[in-house]
Amino acid sequence: SCPRTQPRSPLERLQAMTERLEATLEALEIVRPPLEKFYDSLSSDQRRRFDELGPKIADPDAQRAARPGQSSACGEDKPGLANFPIEKIQEAVSPTDDQLDLLDKLEDATFRAVDIMKAACPDDPPVTPSARLAATQSRVEAMIEAAKVLQPALEDFYTALSDQQKARFNSMRS
């Protein structure tokens, strides 16, 4: 799923990211059933020890006390999408009025994509390996869905740009 060449345009980068996510999802779908079968075959003592191999999860109240004003990492805004640089894009490409309408649609799609990803965030950290894989699979599926929401709006905006505007947009870095 790794691209052979560096994606140049935002559309190519989004497509490459989506392909990597789809490969990750496929890997999860391969690994998860045998892991669940193996886990189900363990005794309760073996399961307890296997569960301890996972990340150390602090008590949620203790986490909030240690990091006041912060939510779980899963629910926090992610740089690059939640903080999608609409203003920087606008400044870099100097869009026409028609292009501004398309940029507004891209911003709306970004908000919908962020909401999709936040909705896939588990309320409580999963404890068992199987539950962690299931949560990971749900998150990856949400990221793919979010990318698919974003793609048409990005394509519409990008297609409407002149070659000079595309060159400036392509050179933008997060």
HELIX and SHEET records of a PDB file:
HELIX    1   1 PRO A   10  SER A   41  1                                  32    
HELIX    2   2 SER A   44  GLU A   52  1                                   9    
HELIX    3   3 PRO A   60  ALA A   66  1                                   7    
HELIX    4   4 ILE A   86  VAL A   93  1                                   8    
HELIX    5   5 ASP A   97  ALA A  119  1                                  23    
HELIX    6   6 PRO A  129  THR A  159  1                                  31    
HELIX    7   7 ASP A  163  ASN A  170  1                                   8    
END                                                                             
